[in-house]
């Protein structure tokens, strides 16, 4: 079968769309794997492109048939003595047919074996698909994912100044604030309270166990006593104690009488109870009203000594650590630590949902301020550009193999036949111009060669 017959059969197939479309539908109905589903399914745009390829193939075939007819007529005219012009036309037409057939072979060899013959180095795309995928991945890795290229492109973009100008717009700051709030709410919704509570409780307990608290408490108490900050507490305690004694005199006296020996007369117990109560009330009243009361001074010395012991006395520090462990080990304390997350989470979610909350207003103001600074401060712009460049370079240098493997593995997962058809549908129309150009250029070259040969007397 000659090339012209092959082209005619192809033209006949294109002119019987019912049979061709039925075959295409049947072929497209084959199940596709997940990896090649996108390449094995023709979209409406692909079908339209494929029809354009068919029209261009008919145009190229029509041009080939035209120069073939011209060659036949010119050759016949030359044999009939029509004149020298017939030879020129025949030579041009002959070269045009050769150029058309050569370019038809070259274009066809990209997608399939010409005439169905397994000629070496034909059907390049279906047979070399995986190698093309590897080459494409290497090309992308070397030319797009190199450190120098990434830095150069990002530096040319000027992300810092552009981002600053963008953030300086109030509507953009509002949008970013809303997106951050939505992301925060989503993250808090995804997190399970029990897991977070366990982590928070463990972190606080571990932190408390790892750090001794007695010296810190001693320093704080020493500073409070030195500044006189404890005196308000003492005033409050003695005032409440005086008021309580005034209201509960009978109870105090009954408690004193109840502790007396059984052999003492009751009136003696009563006198003793009244005396003890009066002395206690007098002592508390004097301590309340006299800032320089000796008891207050004794309390100051006690607190000062206790603060010093917390920092330097080994036994005191050890007792505080044991007390700390006992307190942290109680279930009530652990429940309180765990419940703190619930309260914090509820507070954050409420603030994130409320557009007028202090949290969102502060975030918005910070974004506007940051954008205004980034848009005018070169140092800040350079710093942001450096961060972005560093992050991008880290990603492409660390995960370059994974990125290029994505390209290679994706191409390898495509079905060869459907990949060929899809590529041909997208670029085949332009390739048919090669056949047309080959026919025209071949005719001109043939005419030139024939003309030069005749001029040189060949």
C-alpha positions as CSV (number, residue, x, y, z in Angstrom):
1,X,0.0,0.0,0.0
2,X,1.4,3.4,-1.0
3,X,1.4,6.5,1.1
4,X,-1.4,8.0,-1.0
5,X,-3.6,5.0,-0.5
6,X,-3.0,5.2,3.2
7,X,-4.0,8.9,3.2
8,X,-7.1,8.1,1.2
9,X,-8.1,5.4,3.7
10,X,-7.6,7.9,6.5
11,X,-9.7,10.4,4.6
12,X,-12.4,7.8,4.2
13,X,-12.4,7.1,7.9
14,X,-12.7,10.7,8.7
15,X,-15.7,11.1,6.3
16,X,-17.6,8.3,8.1
17,X,-17.9,9.8,11.5
18,X,-20.5,7.3,12.7
19,X,-18.1,4.4,12.5
20,X,-15.2,6.4,13.7
21,X,-17.0,8.0,16.6
22,X,-18.4,4.6,17.6
23,X,-14.9,3.2,17.7
24,X,-13.6,6.2,19.7
25,X,-16.5,5.9,22.2
26,X,-15.8,2.2,22.6
27,X,-12.1,2.9,23.0
28,X,-12.7,5.7,25.5
29,X,-15.0,3.5,27.5
30,X,-12.1,1.4,28.7
31,X,-11.6,1.6,32.4
32,X,-8.9,4.0,33.5
33,X,-6.8,3.8,36.6
34,X,-6.5,6.6,39.0
35,X,-3.1,7.6,37.8
36,X,-4.0,8.1,34.1
37,X,-7.7,9.0,34.4
38,X,-7.0,12.6,33.4
39,X,-5.1,11.6,30.3
40,X,-7.4,8.8,29.3
41,X,-10.6,10.8,29.2
42,X,-11.3,13.2,26.3
43,X,-13.0,16.4,27.2
44,X,-15.3,18.4,24.9
45,X,-12.3,20.7,24.2
46,X,-10.2,17.7,23.3
47,X,-12.8,16.4,20.9
48,X,-13.0,19.8,19.2
49,X,-9.2,19.9,18.9
50,X,-9.2,16.4,17.4
51,X,-11.7,17.5,14.8
52,X,-9.4,20.4,14.0
53,X,-6.5,17.9,13.5
54,X,-8.6,15.9,11.1
55,X,-9.5,18.9,9.1
56,X,-5.8,19.9,8.8
57,X,-4.9,16.3,7.8
58,X,-7.4,16.5,5.0
59,X,-6.0,19.9,3.9
60,X,-2.4,18.5,3.9
61,X,-3.6,15.3,2.0
62,X,-5.5,17.5,-0.4
63,X,-2.4,19.5,-1.2
64,X,-0.4,16.3,-1.7
65,X,-3.1,15.0,-4.1
66,X,-3.0,18.3,-5.9
67,X,0.7,18.3,-6.5
68,X,0.5,14.6,-7.5
69,X,-2.2,15.6,-10.1
70,X,0.0,18.5,-11.3
71,X,2.9,16.1,-11.7
72,X,0.9,13.7,-13.7
73,X,-0.5,16.4,-16.0
74,X,2.9,18.1,-16.4
75,X,4.6,14.9,-17.2
76,X,2.0,14.1,-19.8
77,X,2.2,17.5,-21.3
78,X,6.0,17.2,-21.5
79,X,5.7,13.9,-23.4
80,X,3.2,15.6,-25.7
81,X,5.7,18.3,-26.5
82,X,4.0,21.1,-24.6
83,X,7.3,23.0,-24.1
84,X,10.0,23.5,-21.6
85,X,7.6,24.9,-19.0
86,X,6.1,21.4,-18.4
87,X,9.5,20.1,-17.2
88,X,9.8,22.9,-14.7
89,X,6.3,22.2,-13.4
90,X,6.8,18.5,-13.2
91,X,10.1,18.9,-11.3
92,X,8.4,21.3,-8.8
93,X,5.5,18.9,-8.3
94,X,7.7,15.9,-8.0
95,X,9.8,17.6,-5.3
96,X,6.6,18.8,-3.6
97,X,5.4,15.2,-3.4
98,X,8.7,14.0,-1.9
99,X,8.7,16.8,0.7
100,X,5.1,16.1,1.6
101,X,5.7,12.3,2.0
102,X,8.9,12.9,4.0
103,X,7.1,15.3,6.4
104,X,4.1,13.0,6.6
105,X,6.4,10.2,7.7
106,X,8.1,12.5,10.2
107,X,4.9,13.7,11.8
108,X,3.3,10.3,11.8
109,X,6.4,8.7,13.3
110,X,5.8,10.8,16.5
111,X,2.5,9.1,17.3
112,X,2.4,5.7,15.5
113,X,4.2,3.4,13.1
114,X,3.8,4.8,9.5
115,X,1.6,2.4,7.4
116,X,1.6,0.1,10.5
117,X,5.2,-1.0,9.8
118,X,7.4,-1.4,12.9
119,X,10.1,0.9,11.5
120,X,12.9,1.7,14.0
121,X,12.6,5.1,15.7
122,X,8.9,5.5,15.0
123,X,5.9,5.7,17.3
124,X,8.2,7.8,19.5
125,X,5.6,9.1,22.0
126,X,3.9,5.7,22.9
127,X,7.2,3.8,23.0
128,X,9.3,6.4,24.7
129,X,6.6,7.8,27.0
130,X,8.4,6.8,30.2
131,X,11.8,8.1,29.0
132,X,10.1,11.3,28.0
133,X,8.7,11.6,31.5
134,X,12.1,11.0,33.1
135,X,13.7,13.6,30.8
136,X,10.9,16.1,31.5
137,X,11.4,15.6,35.3
138,X,15.2,16.1,34.9
139,X,14.6,19.2,32.8
140,X,12.3,20.7,35.4
141,X,14.7,19.8,38.2
142,X,17.7,21.3,36.5
143,X,16.2,24.4,35.0
144,X,13.3,25.3,37.4
145,X,14.2,23.9,40.8
146,X,17.8,25.0,41.1
147,X,18.8,27.3,44.0
148,X,20.1,30.1,41.7
149,X,16.9,30.1,39.5
150,X,14.6,30.1,42.5
151,X,16.4,33.0,44.2
152,X,16.7,35.0,41.0
153,X,13.0,34.7,40.1
154,X,11.8,35.5,43.7
155,X,14.2,38.4,44.0
156,X,12.9,39.8,40.7
157,X,9.3,39.5,41.9
158,X,9.9,41.7,45.0
159,X,7.5,39.7,47.3
160,X,8.2,41.9,50.3
161,X,7.2,45.2,48.7
162,X,4.2,43.7,46.9
163,X,2.9,41.9,50.0
164,X,3.3,45.1,52.0
165,X,1.4,47.2,49.5
166,X,-1.3,44.5,49.4
167,X,-1.6,44.2,53.2
168,X,-1.7,48.0,53.6
169,X,-5.2,48.0,51.9
170,X,-7.9,47.8,54.6
171,X,-10.1,45.3,52.6
172,X,-7.1,43.0,52.2
173,X,-6.3,43.2,55.9
174,X,-9.9,42.4,56.7
175,X,-9.7,39.4,54.3
176,X,-6.5,38.0,55.9
177,X,-8.0,38.5,59.3
178,X,-11.1,36.6,58.4
179,X,-9.1,33.8,56.8
180,X,-6.8,33.5,59.9
181,X,-9.9,33.5,62.2
182,X,-11.5,30.7,60.1
183,X,-8.2,28.7,60.1
184,X,-7.9,29.2,63.9
185,X,-11.5,28.1,64.5
186,X,-11.0,25.1,62.2
187,X,-7.8,24.0,64.0
188,X,-9.5,24.3,67.4
189,X,-12.5,22.3,66.1
190,X,-10.3,19.5,64.8
191,X,-8.3,19.2,68.0
192,X,-9.9,16.9,70.5
193,X,-10.2,18.5,73.9
194,X,-9.2,15.3,75.7
195,X,-5.9,15.1,73.8
196,X,-5.1,18.7,74.3
197,X,-6.0,18.6,78.0
198,X,-3.7,15.5,78.5
199,X,-0.8,17.3,76.7
200,X,-1.3,20.5,78.6
201,X,-1.6,18.7,82.0
202,X,1.5,16.6,81.3
203,X,3.5,19.7,80.1
204,X,2.6,21.7,83.2
205,X,3.2,18.8,85.6
206,X,6.5,18.0,83.9
207,X,7.6,21.6,83.9
208,X,6.7,22.0,87.6
209,X,8.5,18.8,88.5
210,X,11.6,19.8,86.6
211,X,11.9,23.2,88.2
212,X,12.4,23.9,92.0
213,X,10.0,26.5,93.2
214,X,11.2,27.2,96.7
215,X,14.0,29.7,95.7
216,X,11.7,31.6,93.4
217,X,9.0,31.8,96.1
218,X,11.7,32.9,98.6
219,X,12.9,35.7,96.4
220,X,9.4,36.9,95.7
221,X,8.5,36.8,99.4
222,X,11.7,38.7,100.3
223,X,10.9,41.4,97.9
224,X,7.3,41.7,99.1
225,X,8.4,42.0,102.7
226,X,11.0,44.5,101.8
227,X,8.5,46.7,99.9
228,X,5.9,46.3,102.7
229,X,3.4,44.6,100.4
230,X,2.4,42.1,103.0
231,X,1.1,44.7,105.4
232,X,-2.2,45.1,103.6
233,X,-2.7,41.3,104.0
234,X,-1.9,41.6,107.7
235,X,-4.4,44.5,108.0
236,X,-7.1,42.5,106.3
237,X,-6.5,39.4,108.5
238,X,-6.4,41.3,111.9
239,X,-9.5,43.3,110.9
240,X,-11.5,40.2,110.0
241,X,-10.2,38.5,113.1
242,X,-11.4,41.5,115.3
243,X,-14.8,41.5,113.7
244,X,-15.1,37.8,114.1
245,X,-14.2,37.9,117.8
246,X,-16.7,40.7,118.4
247,X,-19.5,38.6,116.8
248,X,-18.5,35.2,118.3
249,X,-17.6,36.1,121.9
250,X,-19.8,33.4,123.4
251,X,-18.2,30.7,121.2
252,X,-14.7,31.8,122.2
253,X,-15.5,31.7,125.9
254,X,-17.3,28.4,125.6
255,X,-14.3,26.9,123.9
256,X,-12.0,28.1,126.7
257,X,-14.3,26.7,129.4
258,X,-14.6,23.5,127.6
259,X,-10.9,23.0,127.7
260,X,-10.7,23.6,131.5
261,X,-10.0,20.6,133.9
262,X,-13.1,19.0,135.3
263,X,-12.2,19.6,139.0
264,X,-12.2,23.4,138.6
265,X,-15.4,25.3,139.7
266,X,-17.6,26.5,136.8
267,X,-17.5,30.1,137.9
268,X,-13.7,30.0,137.8
269,X,-13.9,28.6,134.3
270,X,-16.2,31.3,133.3
271,X,-13.9,34.0,134.7
272,X,-11.0,32.5,132.9
273,X,-12.9,32.3,129.6
274,X,-13.9,36.0,129.9
275,X,-10.4,37.0,130.7
276,X,-8.9,35.1,127.8
277,X,-11.4,36.5,125.4
278,X,-10.8,40.1,126.6
279,X,-7.0,39.7,126.3
280,X,-7.4,38.2,122.9
281,X,-9.7,40.9,121.7
282,X,-7.4,43.6,123.1
283,X,-4.4,42.0,121.4
284,X,-6.1,41.9,118.0
285,X,-7.4,45.4,118.4
286,X,-4.0,46.8,119.3
287,X,-2.4,44.9,116.4
288,X,-5.1,46.4,114.1
289,X,-4.7,49.9,115.2
290,X,-0.9,50.1,115.8
291,X,1.3,49.8,112.7
292,X,4.3,49.5,115.0
293,X,2.9,46.7,117.1
294,X,5.5,44.2,118.3
295,X,3.5,41.4,116.8
296,X,3.7,43.0,113.4
297,X,7.5,43.3,113.8
298,X,7.7,39.7,114.8
299,X,5.7,38.7,111.8
300,X,8.0,40.7,109.5
301,X,11.1,39.0,111.0
302,X,9.4,35.6,110.6
303,X,8.6,36.2,106.9
304,X,12.1,37.5,106.3
305,X,13.6,34.4,107.9
306,X,11.2,32.2,106.0
307,X,12.1,33.8,102.7
308,X,15.8,33.3,103.5
309,X,15.2,29.6,104.4
310,X,13.3,29.1,101.1
311,X,16.3,30.2,99.2
312,X,19.2,28.6,101.3
313,X,17.9,26.1,103.8
314,X,18.0,22.5,102.4
315,X,15.3,21.1,104.7
316,X,12.9,23.9,104.0
317,X,13.4,23.6,100.3
318,X,12.9,19.8,100.4
319,X,9.6,20.2,102.4
320,X,8.3,22.7,99.8
321,X,9.2,20.3,97.0
322,X,7.3,17.5,98.7
323,X,4.3,19.7,99.3
324,X,4.4,20.7,95.6
325,X,4.4,17.1,94.5
326,X,1.5,16.3,96.8
327,X,-0.5,19.3,95.5
328,X,0.1,18.5,91.8
329,X,-0.7,14.8,92.4
330,X,-4.2,15.6,93.7
331,X,-7.0,14.9,91.3
332,X,-8.7,18.2,91.9
333,X,-5.5,20.1,90.7
334,X,-5.2,17.9,87.6
335,X,-8.8,18.5,86.8
336,X,-8.2,22.3,87.2
337,X,-5.2,22.2,84.9
338,X,-7.2,20.2,82.3
339,X,-10.2,22.5,82.5
340,X,-8.0,25.5,81.8
341,X,-7.7,24.4,78.1
342,X,-11.5,24.3,77.8
343,X,-11.8,27.9,79.1
344,X,-9.0,29.1,76.9
345,X,-10.4,27.3,73.8
346,X,-13.8,28.8,74.4
347,X,-12.4,32.3,74.8
348,X,-10.3,32.0,71.6
349,X,-13.2,30.7,69.5
350,X,-15.5,33.4,70.7
351,X,-12.9,36.1,70.0
352,X,-12.2,34.6,66.5
353,X,-16.0,34.5,65.6
354,X,-16.7,38.1,66.8
355,X,-15.6,40.6,64.1
356,X,-15.4,43.4,66.7
357,X,-13.5,41.4,69.3
358,X,-10.2,42.7,70.7
359,X,-8.3,39.8,69.2
360,X,-9.5,40.4,65.6
361,X,-9.1,44.2,65.9
362,X,-5.6,43.8,67.1
363,X,-4.7,41.3,64.4
364,X,-6.2,43.7,61.7
365,X,-4.3,46.6,63.1
366,X,-1.1,44.6,63.2
367,X,-1.5,43.5,59.6
368,X,-2.2,47.1,58.4
369,X,0.9,48.3,60.4
370,X,3.0,45.5,59.0
371,X,1.8,46.2,55.4
372,X,2.5,49.9,55.7
373,X,6.0,49.3,57.0
374,X,6.8,46.6,54.4
375,X,5.7,48.9,51.6
376,X,8.2,51.7,52.5
377,X,11.1,50.1,54.5
378,X,13.7,48.5,52.3
379,X,15.3,46.6,55.2
380,X,12.0,45.0,56.1
381,X,11.4,44.1,52.5
382,X,14.8,42.6,52.2
383,X,14.2,40.6,55.3
384,X,10.9,39.2,54.1
385,X,12.4,38.5,50.7
386,X,15.2,36.6,52.4
387,X,12.7,34.5,54.4
388,X,10.7,33.6,51.4
389,X,13.8,32.8,49.3
390,X,15.2,30.7,52.1
391,X,12.0,28.8,52.5
392,X,11.6,28.2,48.8
393,X,15.2,27.2,48.4
394,X,14.9,24.8,51.3
395,X,11.8,23.2,49.7
396,X,13.2,22.8,46.2
397,X,16.6,21.5,47.4
398,X,15.2,19.2,50.0
399,X,12.3,17.8,48.0
400,X,13.6,18.2,44.4
401,X,13.6,14.5,43.9
402,X,10.1,14.1,45.2
403,X,8.8,16.9,42.9
404,X,10.5,15.5,39.8
405,X,9.4,12.0,40.8
406,X,5.8,13.3,40.8
407,X,6.3,14.3,37.1
408,X,8.0,11.1,36.2
409,X,5.6,8.8,38.1
410,X,2.5,10.7,36.7
411,X,3.7,10.3,33.1
412,X,4.6,6.7,33.7
413,X,1.1,6.1,35.0
414,X,-0.6,7.4,31.8
415,X,-1.9,4.9,29.3
416,X,0.4,5.1,26.2
417,X,-2.4,4.9,23.6
418,X,-4.6,7.5,25.2
419,X,-1.7,9.7,26.0
420,X,-0.7,9.6,22.3
421,X,-4.2,10.5,21.2
422,X,-4.5,13.4,23.7
423,X,-1.1,14.9,22.7
424,X,-1.9,14.5,19.1
425,X,-5.3,16.3,19.6
426,X,-3.5,19.2,21.3
427,X,-0.5,19.7,19.0
428,X,-1.4,17.6,15.9
429,X,-3.1,20.5,14.1
430,X,0.1,22.6,14.2
431,X,2.2,19.6,13.1
432,X,0.1,19.3,9.9
433,X,1.5,22.7,8.9
434,X,4.8,20.9,8.7
435,X,3.4,18.7,6.0
436,X,1.9,21.7,4.1
437,X,5.2,23.6,4.5
438,X,7.1,20.5,3.3
439,X,5.0,20.3,0.2
440,X,5.4,24.0,-0.6
441,X,9.1,24.2,0.3
442,X,9.8,20.9,-1.5
443,X,8.2,22.2,-4.7
444,X,10.2,25.5,-4.6
445,X,13.5,23.6,-3.9
446,X,12.8,21.1,-6.6
447,X,12.0,24.0,-9.1
448,X,15.3,25.7,-8.0
449,X,17.3,22.6,-8.5
450,X,15.8,21.9,-11.8
451,X,16.3,25.4,-12.9
452,X,20.0,25.4,-11.9
453,X,20.5,22.1,-13.5
454,X,19.1,23.3,-16.8
455,X,21.1,26.5,-16.6
456,X,24.3,24.6,-16.2
457,X,23.3,22.3,-19.0
458,X,22.8,19.2,-17.0
